[in-house]
Every structure is written in structure tokens, then in C-alpha cells.
Amino acid sequence: MVDGHTMRHGIRASTTTLVASAIAAFCGASCAARPARPPPRDPPARALSVTDGRVSLRATAYVELHAWLAAAARTGEDLGPALEPARRAYARSLRDDDDDAVLRRTTRALSVCSDDRCASAAVAGEGFGSAYDRALPPFVARTWLERATAAWIGLEATRGVLGELGPVADALFLRAASDLGVAWPEEPVAIAVVSEAPPVGTAALAPIALATRGRCFARAPSVARRPYARVDHARVLDCLLVHALVGLAGDERGRAGPLFDALALELGARDGERAWTLAVLHAVAAVVTGWEPAHRSVYRRSAEAVELPMLAWLAAEWRGAGAEPLAAFASRYAARWREVHAARDEGE
């Protein structure tokens, strides 16, 4: 289950404190788990989705194939003769995609697709586009059912967590968004789900999609009484929040909010989005840890492998949107970003 860099550091944030009484009153014994639905037995539709509260989890054959080919390109996995040309094409295209910019862009384009024509158009401009088109029919015929079933199990596990926590999850979602200056959209935010995500690039901050076989769904070793304990709930919520909030940055409707806009203006589109992603990783970890102190964000810990100095700065300086005007914080954050990365570039 390799879906991020591995580091041993815990969160070092000065976290905002969640008001315990405002959350504890919502749940407890009154939050009933939702009955699980069986996975598909026959070849399923090429797009499966589960909407629950503020998020819509979406697993499609198109993103699943994309993630599988990218993973094989980076690990050398043998996918058989039918998919080998596509694996090689992905390996060539991703050779220098250290920060997963190509992977992230194409994942976003594919994640909205419900038919083959849309998927073909989404990858048409990439070096692997034609190879992807040729790989899709054999993948759907031979492999999609198996991988859709694995993705479905994760979808149902997530639905169970959200159902059990109920308004607690809603309160945490709104708190994290508010701290980042984001107004949560009225409609559910879409999250791309795959059975397995490709290994992140050497400079990437987070996986391109939520992996149901990844560390977000790994149970704590001490859990014996129920499928999920509170620390496991916290891990799932952290991952959901990261994917939802980071995903808003790719939305053309400008829903990521003023902090994202200010960072893009200060640092340019690419570095601005990267700085925004790092802020999301830290802010989400702080909010969820405020609810469950034993929580350790798998995504934030992974990002420490490539952006430890910036995360240390965020741990010392981040207080949320209510503590400082976001434009002023963005200016300080961008100045530190330029300083850290200029020193890194000189060192290389």
C-alpha cells in the first residue's frame, strides 16, 4: 500500500481547538452505522458513485485504468501484452513528472467522464493518449470488475464512516474549510476514488486519487471491537477532506477561495497550487487532530519528505482565516516559500 512518501514525524502544529461540546452532542450511541451494500457481481457501469453529505465519491473505469497504468509505469509491474504498450507510453510521459503535474491534470480531466468519448478527449493531448485508448477495451473486458469491486468496498467503508459520525463529520468538514477561507459548495464535492493509486512522484505532495487499498483505510493495530475506531474514523476524514479541498483548486468556478487565489498571484499557477495543497494538508491535519489527538495524518506525514521546512513554518505560523487576513498570510507564506525554495535550488 504505497500511496505516499514515508516519514516518521508527527504533526507539529499549533492546532486550533475544536469545541468538544459542540461535537460530542451530535453523536455517541445515536449514530447508527449504515448497512453495507453488496459489490457489483456483473461487469459494472464504467462510472460508480456514492454521494454522502458534502462529498461525492466517484470510481470510474477511466481513472482506474489511468492509475493502474501510471503505477505500472513507475513500478515496472507486468500488465500483460495487451497493456504493455500503454505501460511503456506512460513510463515515457511520466519520466520527468516528479511533482505529478501531468498525472494530476489528466486525473482531473478523466474523473468527470462517464463515457469513452470523454475519456479519449481527456487524454488526447498527452503522449500516452492513443495507447490509453487502445488499452481501455481489454481493461474493461478483463479487469474492471475486479478493480471496481475493490474500489466499491472502499466506497462502502467511507459511507459507513460518514453515516456513523453524521453531523460530527459535517462539523469537521465545515471547520477545515472555514479555516482555509473556503465556502463549502452547495453541491457535494467530487472525489476520485481508485482501488490503488500510483506511487507519488519524488516531489509530489499527495496521491492523485483516494486509494481504497491505501493507508487511508488501514486499521489501527489495536482495533478489535469494531471495523473502525475513532482514530480510524479520523484517518478517513482527513483523507476525504484533503482530496475534496485540494480538488477545488482545479475547479474553473474558482471555488478554492481567496487564499488559493492570493498564492497563485504571489507564486504563479504551479507553485501557488503546490503551496495551497501544502496549506490544506497542514490545516486539515490540525483540525482533525483537534478532534482526535491520537490522529496522525498519513498525507501530512508523507509531505514532510519533500516540504519539511515549509511544514515546520506552517506549524509555527498558521492560525486559520479568523486569526489573520488571508491576503496578509499569503504574502508572508509566499515570501517564506521563495526563500526556502531559492536556497534549495542553490543547493542543487
FENJODA-V719144 format. One record per residue. N is the residue number from 1. RES is the residue in one small letter. D_FIRST is the distance of its C-alpha to the first C-alpha in whole Angstrom. Layout:
n=[N/N]
res=[RES/RES]
d_first=[D_FIRST/D_FIRST]
//
This chain:
n=[1/2/3/4/5/6/7/8/9/10/11/12/13/14/15/16/17/18/19/20/21/22/23/24/25/26/27/28/29/30/31/32/33/34/35/36/37/38/39/40/41/42/43/44/45/46/47/48/49/50/51/52/53/54/55/56/57/58/59/60/61/62/63/64/65/66/67/68/69/70/71/72/73/74/75/76/77/78/79/80/81/82/83/84/85/86/87/88/89/90/91/92/93/94/95/96/97/98/99/100/101/102/103/104/105/106/107/108/109/110/111/112/113/114/115/116/117/118/119/120/121/122/123/124/125/126/127/128/129/130/131/132/133/134/135/136/137/138/139/140/141/142/143/144/145/146/147/148/149/150/151/152/153/154/155/156/157/158/159/160/161/162/163/164/165/166/167/168/169/170/171/172/173/174/175/176/177/178/179/180/181/182/183/184/185/186/187/188/189/190/191/192/193/194/195/196/197/198/199/200/201/202/203/204/205/206/207/208/209/210/211/212/213/214/215/216/217/218/219/220/221/222/223/224/225/226/227/228/229/230/231/232/233/234/235/236/237/238/239/240/241/242/243/244/245/246/247/248/249/250/251/252/253/254/255/256/257/258/259/260/261/262/263/264/265/266/267/268/269/270/271/272/273/274/275/276/277/278/279/280/281/282/283/284/285/286/287/288/289/290/291/292/293/294/295/296/297/298/299/300/301/302/303/304/305/306/307/308/309/310/311/312/313/314/315/316/317/318/319/320/321/322/323/324/325/326/327/328/329/330/331/332/333/334/335/336/337/338/339/340/341/342/343/344/345/346/347/348]
res=[m/v/d/g/h/t/m/r/h/g/i/r/a/s/t/t/t/l/v/a/s/a/i/a/a/f/c/g/a/s/c/a/a/r/p/a/r/p/p/p/r/d/p/p/a/r/a/l/s/v/t/d/g/r/v/s/l/r/a/t/a/y/v/e/l/h/a/w/l/a/a/a/a/r/t/g/e/d/l/g/p/a/l/e/p/a/r/r/a/y/a/r/s/l/r/d/d/d/d/d/a/v/l/r/r/t/t/r/a/l/s/v/c/s/d/d/r/c/a/s/a/a/v/a/g/e/g/f/g/s/a/y/d/r/a/l/p/p/f/v/a/r/t/w/l/e/r/a/t/a/a/w/i/g/l/e/a/t/r/g/v/l/g/e/l/g/p/v/a/d/a/l/f/l/r/a/a/s/d/l/g/v/a/w/p/e/e/p/v/a/i/a/v/v/s/e/a/p/p/v/g/t/a/a/l/a/p/i/a/l/a/t/r/g/r/c/f/a/r/a/p/s/v/a/r/r/p/y/a/r/v/d/h/a/r/v/l/d/c/l/l/v/h/a/l/v/g/l/a/g/d/e/r/g/r/a/g/p/l/f/d/a/l/a/l/e/l/g/a/r/d/g/e/r/a/w/t/l/a/v/l/h/a/v/a/a/v/v/t/g/w/e/p/a/h/r/s/v/y/r/r/s/a/e/a/v/e/l/p/m/l/a/w/l/a/a/e/w/r/g/a/g/a/e/p/l/a/a/f/a/s/r/y/a/a/r/w/r/e/v/h/a/a/r/d/e/g/e]
d_first=[0/4/6/9/11/11/15/16/19/20/22/25/27/30/29/31/32/32/35/34/36/36/32/33/36/34/32/32/33/34/30/30/26/27/27/24/25/24/21/23/25/27/25/25/26/24/24/23/23/23/25/26/28/27/24/23/20/20/18/20/20/21/18/16/17/17/14/13/16/15/12/14/16/14/13/16/14/18/18/22/25/25/22/23/25/23/20/23/24/21/20/24/24/20/22/23/21/20/20/18/22/22/19/19/23/22/20/22/25/23/22/26/26/28/29/29/32/30/27/29/31/27/26/30/30/27/28/25/27/29/26/24/27/28/24/24/27/25/22/23/25/23/19/20/20/17/15/17/17/13/14/17/16/14/17/19/17/18/21/22/21/23/26/26/26/28/30/28/25/28/30/27/26/30/30/27/28/32/31/30/33/31/33/31/32/34/31/28/25/23/19/18/15/13/10/8/9/10/9/12/15/17/19/17/16/14/12/14/13/12/9/10/6/5/6/10/10/9/13/15/16/19/19/21/24/22/19/19/20/22/19/16/19/19/15/15/18/17/15/17/20/18/18/21/23/22/22/26/26/26/29/32/34/33/32/30/33/35/33/31/34/35/32/33/36/36/33/33/31/28/28/29/26/24/26/26/22/22/25/23/20/22/25/22/21/24/25/23/23/27/26/24/25/22/19/17/16/12/13/17/15/13/16/18/17/19/22/23/26/26/24/27/29/28/28/31/33/31/33/32/35/37/38/39/39/36/38/39/36/35/37/37/33/34/36/33/31/34/34/31/30/34/33/30/31/35/32/31]
//
